[in-house]
Amino acid sequence: MLPTNPDYQTACGIIDDQPDEYWHNVIAEVASRHQLATSGWRRVREGGNVIFRQGMLALKIVPPNWSYQAQAEVESLTCLTAVLPLELPKLIAHGELNNWPYVVITWLPGISLGEVWQDLAMNNKKMILRQVGEFARDLHASKIDLDCALNRNWHQYHQTLLDNCLPRHKGGALPDHLISQIGDYLGEKLDYFDDGQTLFTHMDLHPWNLMVEAHGNEFRLSGVLDFGDAIIGRSRLLELATPLIFLCQGSRELARELLQSYGHYQVSESSQRDLMAVALIRPDCDLNFVLTQVPESGPRNSWQQIAAQLFPV
């Protein structure tokens, strides 16, 4: 059975290295608890958690080390009752087994946008960016339950991100000359992180969390997955930074399409700086990986230069 309190490396090893048979007893127990089928579950090796699919159901098993992701998934799919332009998974069941949370949700139709994004024509990409902007706009306009566990004390949350920023990046593989610039770059200007309005924020709208279906020769967005990073907060940029990086990929044309369809953000002289600051302090943001997602169009010796490439707004 699953170890109750694995350390981080052990948890990663279990997820990455254990054969599918290792999880059969877990699946059997979950199925017994919730009157689900015990056979036909197939492993889907995507993301940082264990996912099995059976027909139109998905079972996500999360280690204790980042159990907050399971909590966020459950809270999001419970709290979000607004009608949105894209389909969300429906929560079927959830629980805990040996301290490992699990979530059973519906499997959304279609394929991951990540499978086709790079091969799409520019007009198809622009249409999808409009859909992403419209989804974010409607999500941010949805009614919020302020008693939801995802609601953050915004000042405290922001301060925690600032406190963790430099140590986290020092523990990564960023060049020393960029690490040494972080403190001055962030500075004392903090208004970029508070829009004065409480918003439900998915925070991870990248191609692998977006589902598409074919319509003739084009693909259209059909659903949104993975609310494991979702919060209720006060920053639009915390939502917009991810699609600007992972979908726009340095294209000013695509960035404008996204922001115009979103409609609630006014580009200003400080926009690049503000978006870069958000990317620096965003929890779990691996900037080395982020930098590989946008073609290098010039020197990257300063955060100002990097911001101009990541966020061509």
BALOBA-1460 file (C-alpha; in Angstrom, 3 decimals):
// residues 313
<rec num="1" residu="m" x="0.000" y="0.000" z="0.000"/>
<rec num="2" residu="l" x="1.074" y="3.613" z="-0.397"/>
<rec num="3" residu="p" x="3.602" y="5.008" z="2.117"/>
<rec num="4" residu="t" x="1.915" y="7.440" z="4.486"/>
<rec num="5" residu="n" x="4.576" y="10.165" z="4.603"/>
<rec num="6" residu="p" x="7.049" y="9.809" z="1.729"/>
<rec num="7" residu="d" x="9.739" y="12.414" z="1.291"/>
<rec num="8" residu="y" x="9.696" y="14.432" z="-1.929"/>
<rec num="9" residu="q" x="12.135" y="12.223" z="-3.853"/>
<rec num="10" residu="t" x="10.357" y="9.040" z="-2.803"/>
<rec num="11" residu="a" x="7.002" y="10.437" z="-3.909"/>
<rec num="12" residu="c" x="8.428" y="11.421" z="-7.293"/>
<rec num="13" residu="g" x="9.978" y="7.987" z="-7.683"/>
<rec num="14" residu="i" x="6.692" y="6.228" z="-6.932"/>
<rec num="15" residu="i" x="4.850" y="8.345" z="-9.483"/>
<rec num="16" residu="d" x="7.495" y="8.120" z="-12.210"/>
<rec num="17" residu="d" x="8.890" y="4.618" z="-11.801"/>
<rec num="18" residu="q" x="6.287" y="2.258" z="-10.391"/>
<rec num="19" residu="p" x="4.542" y="0.016" z="-12.953"/>
<rec num="20" residu="d" x="0.813" y="0.277" z="-13.485"/>
<rec num="21" residu="e" x="0.280" y="-2.878" z="-11.423"/>
<rec num="22" residu="y" x="1.489" y="-1.026" z="-8.339"/>
<rec num="23" residu="w" x="-1.727" y="1.014" z="-8.387"/>
<rec num="24" residu="h" x="-4.213" y="-1.823" z="-8.845"/>
<rec num="25" residu="n" x="-4.994" y="-2.173" z="-5.123"/>
<rec num="26" residu="v" x="-5.466" y="1.595" z="-4.842"/>
<rec num="27" residu="i" x="-7.894" y="1.591" z="-7.768"/>
<rec num="28" residu="a" x="-9.768" y="-1.381" z="-6.301"/>
<rec num="29" residu="e" x="-10.180" y="0.393" z="-2.960"/>
<rec num="30" residu="v" x="-11.367" y="3.649" z="-4.560"/>
<rec num="31" residu="a" x="-13.765" y="1.725" z="-6.801"/>
<rec num="32" residu="s" x="-15.174" y="-0.164" z="-3.824"/>
<rec num="33" residu="r" x="-15.710" y="3.026" z="-1.827"/>
<rec num="34" residu="h" x="-17.574" y="4.819" z="-4.592"/>
<rec num="35" residu="q" x="-19.266" y="1.977" z="-6.502"/>
<rec num="36" residu="l" x="-17.088" y="2.393" z="-9.587"/>
<rec num="37" residu="a" x="-15.954" y="-0.212" z="-12.102"/>
<rec num="38" residu="t" x="-12.889" y="-2.141" z="-10.963"/>
<rec num="39" residu="s" x="-11.576" y="-3.027" z="-14.428"/>
<rec num="40" residu="g" x="-10.710" y="-1.118" z="-17.564"/>
<rec num="41" residu="w" x="-8.594" y="1.578" z="-15.912"/>
<rec num="42" residu="r" x="-5.653" y="2.669" z="-18.080"/>
<rec num="43" residu="r" x="-2.722" y="4.850" z="-17.004"/>
<rec num="44" residu="v" x="-2.400" y="8.284" z="-18.609"/>
<rec num="45" residu="r" x="1.189" y="9.425" z="-18.174"/>
<rec num="46" residu="e" x="0.792" y="13.199" z="-18.216"/>
<rec num="47" residu="g" x="1.478" y="15.795" z="-15.532"/>
<rec num="48" residu="g" x="2.990" y="15.403" z="-12.082"/>
<rec num="49" residu="n" x="0.325" y="13.163" z="-10.538"/>
<rec num="50" residu="v" x="-0.963" y="9.642" z="-11.159"/>
<rec num="51" residu="i" x="-3.907" y="9.576" z="-13.557"/>
<rec num="52" residu="f" x="-5.957" y="6.585" z="-14.656"/>
<rec num="53" residu="r" x="-8.814" y="6.676" z="-17.140"/>
<rec num="54" residu="q" x="-11.822" y="4.393" z="-17.378"/>
<rec num="55" residu="g" x="-14.276" y="5.328" z="-20.109"/>
<rec num="56" residu="m" x="-15.349" y="8.899" z="-19.391"/>
<rec num="57" residu="l" x="-13.989" y="8.926" z="-15.836"/>
<rec num="58" residu="a" x="-10.553" y="9.948" z="-14.575"/>
<rec num="59" residu="l" x="-8.928" y="9.055" z="-11.257"/>
<rec num="60" residu="k" x="-6.213" y="11.426" z="-10.075"/>
<rec num="61" residu="i" x="-4.000" y="10.288" z="-7.168"/>
<rec num="62" residu="v" x="-1.879" y="12.971" z="-5.488"/>
<rec num="63" residu="p" x="0.995" y="12.423" z="-3.029"/>
<rec num="64" residu="p" x="0.838" y="14.066" z="0.407"/>
<rec num="65" residu="n" x="3.771" y="16.288" z="-0.589"/>
<rec num="66" residu="w" x="1.549" y="18.449" z="-2.780"/>
<rec num="67" residu="s" x="-1.878" y="17.485" z="-1.508"/>
<rec num="68" residu="y" x="-2.993" y="21.120" z="-1.864"/>
<rec num="69" residu="q" x="-3.499" y="20.361" z="-5.569"/>
<rec num="70" residu="a" x="-6.193" y="17.798" z="-4.813"/>
<rec num="71" residu="q" x="-7.835" y="20.186" z="-2.358"/>
<rec num="72" residu="a" x="-7.802" y="22.953" z="-4.975"/>
<rec num="73" residu="e" x="-9.346" y="20.623" z="-7.557"/>
<rec num="74" residu="v" x="-12.160" y="19.615" z="-5.210"/>
<rec num="75" residu="e" x="-12.802" y="23.166" z="-4.003"/>
<rec num="76" residu="s" x="-12.764" y="24.584" z="-7.540"/>
<rec num="77" residu="l" x="-15.178" y="22.067" z="-9.021"/>
<rec num="78" residu="t" x="-17.451" y="22.492" z="-6.007"/>
<rec num="79" residu="c" x="-17.391" y="26.307" z="-5.887"/>
<rec num="80" residu="l" x="-17.569" y="27.044" z="-9.613"/>
<rec num="81" residu="t" x="-21.262" y="27.038" z="-10.424"/>
<rec num="82" residu="a" x="-21.319" y="29.722" z="-13.127"/>
<rec num="83" residu="v" x="-22.019" y="28.806" z="-16.755"/>
<rec num="84" residu="l" x="-18.693" y="29.205" z="-18.561"/>
<rec num="85" residu="p" x="-17.933" y="29.110" z="-22.304"/>
<rec num="86" residu="l" x="-15.799" y="25.948" z="-21.975"/>
<rec num="87" residu="e" x="-16.619" y="22.643" z="-20.297"/>
<rec num="88" residu="l" x="-15.069" y="21.784" z="-16.927"/>
<rec num="89" residu="p" x="-14.707" y="18.331" z="-15.397"/>
<rec num="90" residu="k" x="-17.480" y="17.308" z="-13.015"/>
<rec num="91" residu="l" x="-16.529" y="16.131" z="-9.546"/>
<rec num="92" residu="i" x="-17.694" y="12.548" z="-8.993"/>
<rec num="93" residu="a" x="-15.911" y="11.552" z="-5.773"/>
<rec num="94" residu="h" x="-12.902" y="12.349" z="-3.630"/>
<rec num="95" residu="g" x="-11.189" y="11.029" z="-0.548"/>
<rec num="96" residu="e" x="-7.882" y="9.958" z="0.935"/>
<rec num="97" residu="l" x="-5.987" y="6.678" z="1.068"/>
<rec num="98" residu="n" x="-2.961" y="6.362" z="3.349"/>
<rec num="99" residu="n" x="-2.666" y="10.145" z="3.392"/>
<rec num="100" residu="w" x="-2.734" y="10.291" z="-0.447"/>
<rec num="101" residu="p" x="-5.725" y="12.352" z="-1.665"/>
<rec num="102" residu="y" x="-7.579" y="11.188" z="-4.749"/>
<rec num="103" residu="v" x="-10.164" y="12.807" z="-6.988"/>
<rec num="104" residu="v" x="-12.567" y="11.146" z="-9.427"/>
<rec num="105" residu="i" x="-13.779" y="13.473" z="-12.181"/>
<rec num="106" residu="t" x="-15.342" y="13.216" z="-15.603"/>
<rec num="107" residu="w" x="-12.996" y="12.868" z="-18.568"/>
<rec num="108" residu="l" x="-13.483" y="15.690" z="-21.048"/>
<rec num="109" residu="p" x="-13.875" y="14.875" z="-24.760"/>
<rec num="110" residu="g" x="-11.288" y="15.945" z="-27.301"/>
<rec num="111" residu="i" x="-7.510" y="15.995" z="-27.236"/>
<rec num="112" residu="s" x="-4.967" y="18.172" z="-25.476"/>
<rec num="113" residu="l" x="-4.197" y="21.446" z="-27.243"/>
<rec num="114" residu="g" x="-0.536" y="20.665" z="-26.535"/>
<rec num="115" residu="e" x="-0.677" y="17.836" z="-29.077"/>
<rec num="116" residu="v" x="-1.482" y="20.134" z="-32.000"/>
<rec num="117" residu="w" x="-0.596" y="23.710" z="-31.002"/>
<rec num="118" residu="q" x="2.731" y="24.039" z="-32.814"/>
<rec num="119" residu="d" x="1.244" y="22.819" z="-36.101"/>
<rec num="120" residu="l" x="-1.789" y="25.118" z="-36.178"/>
<rec num="121" residu="a" x="-2.140" y="27.931" z="-38.689"/>
<rec num="122" residu="m" x="-1.912" y="31.476" z="-37.334"/>
<rec num="123" residu="n" x="-5.627" y="32.152" z="-37.855"/>
<rec num="124" residu="n" x="-6.531" y="29.022" z="-35.878"/>
<rec num="125" residu="k" x="-4.165" y="30.084" z="-33.081"/>
<rec num="126" residu="k" x="-5.756" y="33.545" z="-33.000"/>
<rec num="127" residu="m" x="-9.217" y="32.017" z="-32.717"/>
<rec num="128" residu="i" x="-8.080" y="29.815" z="-29.808"/>
<rec num="129" residu="l" x="-6.444" y="32.782" z="-28.078"/>
<rec num="130" residu="r" x="-9.761" y="34.620" z="-28.341"/>
<rec num="131" residu="q" x="-11.447" y="31.655" z="-26.677"/>
<rec num="132" residu="v" x="-8.865" y="31.621" z="-23.888"/>
<rec num="133" residu="g" x="-9.349" y="35.350" z="-23.295"/>
<rec num="134" residu="e" x="-13.135" y="34.965" z="-23.230"/>
<rec num="135" residu="f" x="-12.913" y="32.045" z="-20.807"/>
<rec num="136" residu="a" x="-10.631" y="33.997" z="-18.451"/>
<rec num="137" residu="r" x="-12.928" y="37.022" z="-18.682"/>
<rec num="138" residu="d" x="-16.032" y="34.996" z="-17.798"/>
<rec num="139" residu="l" x="-14.203" y="33.027" z="-15.102"/>
<rec num="140" residu="h" x="-13.107" y="36.273" z="-13.442"/>
<rec num="141" residu="a" x="-16.643" y="37.614" z="-13.633"/>
<rec num="142" residu="s" x="-18.174" y="34.532" z="-12.014"/>
<rec num="143" residu="k" x="-19.785" y="34.726" z="-8.603"/>
<rec num="144" residu="i" x="-17.380" y="33.859" z="-5.775"/>
<rec num="145" residu="d" x="-17.988" y="32.178" z="-2.464"/>
<rec num="146" residu="l" x="-15.637" y="34.103" z="-0.191"/>
<rec num="147" residu="d" x="-15.846" y="31.272" z="2.356"/>
<rec num="148" residu="c" x="-14.228" y="28.910" z="-0.159"/>
<rec num="149" residu="a" x="-10.922" y="27.491" z="1.108"/>
<rec num="150" residu="l" x="-9.188" y="28.839" z="-2.013"/>
<rec num="151" residu="n" x="-9.691" y="32.447" z="-0.909"/>
<rec num="152" residu="r" x="-6.356" y="33.988" z="0.043"/>
<rec num="153" residu="n" x="-5.414" y="36.736" z="2.467"/>
<rec num="154" residu="w" x="-3.967" y="38.718" z="-0.403"/>
<rec num="155" residu="h" x="-1.414" y="40.828" z="1.444"/>
<rec num="156" residu="q" x="-0.101" y="37.802" z="3.286"/>
<rec num="157" residu="y" x="-0.093" y="35.658" z="0.140"/>
<rec num="158" residu="h" x="1.837" y="38.294" z="-1.818"/>
<rec num="159" residu="q" x="4.374" y="38.717" z="0.965"/>
<rec num="160" residu="t" x="4.922" y="34.951" z="1.118"/>
<rec num="161" residu="l" x="5.576" y="34.848" z="-2.620"/>
<rec num="162" residu="l" x="8.063" y="37.713" z="-2.324"/>
<rec num="163" residu="d" x="9.842" y="36.036" z="0.610"/>
<rec num="164" residu="n" x="10.112" y="32.719" z="-1.255"/>
<rec num="165" residu="c" x="11.100" y="34.171" z="-4.621"/>
<rec num="166" residu="l" x="14.876" y="34.582" z="-4.257"/>
<rec num="167" residu="p" x="15.525" y="31.344" z="-2.291"/>
<rec num="168" residu="r" x="13.463" y="29.367" z="-4.813"/>
<rec num="169" residu="h" x="15.344" y="30.710" z="-7.820"/>
<rec num="170" residu="k" x="18.695" y="30.258" z="-6.096"/>
<rec num="171" residu="g" x="17.791" y="26.590" z="-5.714"/>
<rec num="172" residu="g" x="17.180" y="26.309" z="-9.455"/>
<rec num="173" residu="a" x="19.551" y="26.642" z="-12.370"/>
<rec num="174" residu="l" x="19.194" y="30.306" z="-13.261"/>
<rec num="175" residu="p" x="22.474" y="32.089" z="-14.055"/>
<rec num="176" residu="d" x="23.942" y="34.002" z="-11.118"/>
<rec num="177" residu="h" x="23.845" y="37.330" z="-12.948"/>
<rec num="178" residu="l" x="20.058" y="37.039" z="-13.348"/>
<rec num="179" residu="i" x="19.524" y="35.939" z="-9.755"/>
<rec num="180" residu="s" x="21.480" y="38.954" z="-8.547"/>
<rec num="181" residu="q" x="19.081" y="41.271" z="-10.418"/>
<rec num="182" residu="i" x="15.834" y="39.880" z="-8.949"/>
<rec num="183" residu="g" x="15.738" y="42.043" z="-5.804"/>
<rec num="184" residu="d" x="16.220" y="45.321" z="-7.663"/>
<rec num="185" residu="y" x="13.853" y="44.289" z="-10.438"/>
<rec num="186" residu="l" x="11.012" y="43.570" z="-8.047"/>
<rec num="187" residu="g" x="11.800" y="46.722" z="-6.087"/>
<rec num="188" residu="e" x="9.146" y="48.302" z="-3.931"/>
<rec num="189" residu="k" x="6.407" y="48.757" z="-6.558"/>
<rec num="190" residu="l" x="3.654" y="46.385" z="-5.425"/>
<rec num="191" residu="d" x="0.506" y="47.722" z="-7.058"/>
<rec num="192" residu="y" x="0.907" y="45.395" z="-10.067"/>
<rec num="193" residu="f" x="-0.307" y="42.502" z="-7.893"/>
<rec num="194" residu="d" x="-3.599" y="43.904" z="-6.622"/>
<rec num="195" residu="d" x="-6.388" y="44.803" z="-9.042"/>
<rec num="196" residu="g" x="-8.761" y="45.776" z="-6.261"/>
<rec num="197" residu="q" x="-11.221" y="43.038" z="-7.223"/>
<rec num="198" residu="t" x="-11.505" y="39.457" z="-5.995"/>
<rec num="199" residu="l" x="-11.275" y="36.927" z="-8.844"/>
<rec num="200" residu="f" x="-11.391" y="33.171" z="-9.248"/>
<rec num="201" residu="t" x="-8.067" y="32.336" z="-10.927"/>
<rec num="202" residu="h" x="-7.200" y="29.064" z="-12.675"/>
<rec num="203" residu="m" x="-3.533" y="30.187" z="-12.865"/>
<rec num="204" residu="d" x="-2.372" y="27.453" z="-15.259"/>
<rec num="205" residu="l" x="-3.996" y="28.035" z="-18.658"/>
<rec num="206" residu="h" x="-1.329" y="26.372" z="-20.789"/>
<rec num="207" residu="p" x="-1.778" y="24.010" z="-23.789"/>
<rec num="208" residu="w" x="-1.753" y="20.785" z="-21.774"/>
<rec num="209" residu="n" x="-4.622" y="21.966" z="-19.584"/>
<rec num="210" residu="l" x="-6.806" y="22.945" z="-22.526"/>
<rec num="211" residu="m" x="-8.866" y="20.483" z="-24.568"/>
<rec num="212" residu="v" x="-9.722" y="20.949" z="-28.248"/>
<rec num="213" residu="e" x="-11.978" y="19.272" z="-30.785"/>
<rec num="214" residu="a" x="-11.683" y="19.303" z="-34.570"/>
<rec num="215" residu="h" x="-14.212" y="21.321" z="-36.570"/>
<rec num="216" residu="g" x="-13.457" y="20.865" z="-40.249"/>
<rec num="217" residu="n" x="-9.862" y="21.918" z="-40.821"/>
<rec num="218" residu="e" x="-9.621" y="23.818" z="-37.530"/>
<rec num="219" residu="f" x="-9.465" y="23.063" z="-33.843"/>
<rec num="220" residu="r" x="-11.584" y="24.851" z="-31.251"/>
<rec num="221" residu="l" x="-11.271" y="24.878" z="-27.500"/>
<rec num="222" residu="s" x="-13.793" y="22.628" z="-25.786"/>
<rec num="223" residu="g" x="-12.694" y="22.298" z="-22.155"/>
<rec num="224" residu="v" x="-10.352" y="23.289" z="-19.337"/>
<rec num="225" residu="l" x="-8.566" y="20.836" z="-17.045"/>
<rec num="226" residu="d" x="-6.530" y="20.788" z="-13.863"/>
<rec num="227" residu="f" x="-7.545" y="23.269" z="-11.194"/>
<rec num="228" residu="g" x="-4.720" y="22.122" z="-8.913"/>
<rec num="229" residu="d" x="-3.149" y="25.599" z="-8.809"/>
<rec num="230" residu="a" x="-6.400" y="27.560" z="-8.628"/>
<rec num="231" residu="i" x="-6.901" y="30.303" z="-6.065"/>
<rec num="232" residu="i" x="-9.296" y="33.121" z="-5.283"/>
<rec num="233" residu="g" x="-7.174" y="36.247" z="-5.377"/>
<rec num="234" residu="r" x="-6.784" y="39.766" z="-6.729"/>
<rec num="235" residu="s" x="-4.400" y="39.616" z="-9.705"/>
<rec num="236" residu="r" x="-5.432" y="39.395" z="-13.362"/>
<rec num="237" residu="l" x="-1.788" y="39.142" z="-14.387"/>
<rec num="238" residu="l" x="-1.409" y="35.943" z="-12.383"/>
<rec num="239" residu="e" x="-3.904" y="34.453" z="-14.858"/>
<rec num="240" residu="l" x="-2.731" y="36.135" z="-18.039"/>
<rec num="241" residu="a" x="1.008" y="35.510" z="-17.679"/>
<rec num="242" residu="t" x="0.768" y="31.768" z="-18.403"/>
<rec num="243" residu="p" x="-1.111" y="31.908" z="-21.744"/>
<rec num="244" residu="l" x="0.996" y="34.891" z="-22.816"/>
<rec num="245" residu="i" x="4.105" y="32.742" z="-22.372"/>
<rec num="246" residu="f" x="2.954" y="29.267" z="-23.408"/>
<rec num="247" residu="l" x="0.485" y="30.162" z="-26.164"/>
<rec num="248" residu="c" x="1.630" y="33.509" z="-27.542"/>
<rec num="249" residu="q" x="5.304" y="32.446" z="-27.477"/>
<rec num="250" residu="g" x="6.729" y="35.845" z="-28.305"/>
<rec num="251" residu="s" x="4.084" y="36.813" z="-30.872"/>
<rec num="252" residu="r" x="2.759" y="40.339" z="-30.411"/>
<rec num="253" residu="e" x="-0.124" y="39.506" z="-32.753"/>
<rec num="254" residu="l" x="-1.269" y="36.595" z="-30.577"/>
<rec num="255" residu="a" x="-0.721" y="38.546" z="-27.355"/>
<rec num="256" residu="r" x="-2.984" y="41.334" z="-28.593"/>
<rec num="257" residu="e" x="-5.639" y="38.789" z="-29.585"/>
<rec num="258" residu="l" x="-5.628" y="37.334" z="-26.069"/>
<rec num="259" residu="l" x="-5.733" y="40.679" z="-24.267"/>
<rec num="260" residu="q" x="-8.363" y="42.222" z="-26.531"/>
<rec num="261" residu="s" x="-10.710" y="39.265" z="-26.073"/>
<rec num="262" residu="y" x="-10.130" y="39.331" z="-22.312"/>
<rec num="263" residu="g" x="-10.986" y="43.018" z="-22.314"/>
<rec num="264" residu="h" x="-10.310" y="43.906" z="-18.683"/>
<rec num="265" residu="y" x="-6.608" y="44.760" z="-18.835"/>
<rec num="266" residu="q" x="-5.242" y="48.034" z="-20.143"/>
<rec num="267" residu="v" x="-1.726" y="47.718" z="-21.544"/>
<rec num="268" residu="s" x="0.604" y="50.402" z="-20.195"/>
<rec num="269" residu="e" x="4.288" y="51.309" z="-20.149"/>
<rec num="270" residu="s" x="4.759" y="49.130" z="-17.076"/>
<rec num="271" residu="s" x="2.959" y="46.039" z="-18.447"/>
<rec num="272" residu="q" x="6.071" y="44.091" z="-19.411"/>
<rec num="273" residu="r" x="7.719" y="44.839" z="-16.096"/>
<rec num="274" residu="d" x="4.586" y="43.916" z="-14.139"/>
<rec num="275" residu="l" x="4.093" y="40.633" z="-16.001"/>
<rec num="276" residu="m" x="7.739" y="39.699" z="-15.517"/>
<rec num="277" residu="a" x="7.469" y="40.434" z="-11.797"/>
<rec num="278" residu="v" x="4.424" y="38.162" z="-11.591"/>
<rec num="279" residu="a" x="6.292" y="35.390" z="-13.415"/>
<rec num="280" residu="l" x="9.218" y="35.733" z="-11.010"/>
<rec num="281" residu="i" x="7.131" y="35.413" z="-7.854"/>
<rec num="282" residu="r" x="4.508" y="32.952" z="-9.166"/>
<rec num="283" residu="p" x="4.594" y="29.772" z="-7.057"/>
<rec num="284" residu="d" x="6.317" y="26.762" z="-8.670"/>
<rec num="285" residu="c" x="7.340" y="28.733" z="-11.762"/>
<rec num="286" residu="d" x="10.406" y="27.085" z="-13.362"/>
<rec num="287" residu="l" x="11.863" y="29.978" z="-15.301"/>
<rec num="288" residu="n" x="14.445" y="27.812" z="-17.072"/>
<rec num="289" residu="f" x="11.585" y="25.826" z="-18.582"/>
<rec num="290" residu="v" x="9.604" y="29.004" z="-19.258"/>
<rec num="291" residu="l" x="12.488" y="30.456" z="-21.261"/>
<rec num="292" residu="t" x="12.494" y="27.417" z="-23.563"/>
<rec num="293" residu="q" x="8.862" y="28.118" z="-24.533"/>
<rec num="294" residu="v" x="9.582" y="31.435" z="-26.264"/>
<rec num="295" residu="p" x="12.002" y="31.756" z="-29.210"/>
<rec num="296" residu="e" x="15.112" y="33.708" z="-28.302"/>
<rec num="297" residu="s" x="14.996" y="36.921" z="-30.316"/>
<rec num="298" residu="g" x="17.849" y="38.796" z="-28.661"/>
<rec num="299" residu="p" x="20.109" y="38.938" z="-25.599"/>
<rec num="300" residu="r" x="18.719" y="37.663" z="-22.297"/>
<rec num="301" residu="n" x="21.161" y="39.269" z="-19.922"/>
<rec num="302" residu="s" x="18.606" y="41.208" z="-17.893"/>
<rec num="303" residu="w" x="15.015" y="40.802" z="-16.769"/>
<rec num="304" residu="q" x="14.090" y="43.810" z="-18.902"/>
<rec num="305" residu="q" x="15.381" y="42.015" z="-22.002"/>
<rec num="306" residu="i" x="13.627" y="38.784" z="-21.014"/>
<rec num="307" residu="a" x="10.358" y="40.580" z="-20.289"/>
<rec num="308" residu="a" x="10.370" y="42.125" z="-23.767"/>
<rec num="309" residu="q" x="10.613" y="38.644" z="-25.306"/>
<rec num="310" residu="l" x="8.163" y="36.807" z="-23.032"/>
<rec num="311" residu="f" x="5.533" y="39.527" z="-22.962"/>
<rec num="312" residu="p" x="5.364" y="41.413" z="-26.301"/>
<rec num="313" residu="v" x="2.378" y="43.522" z="-25.273"/>
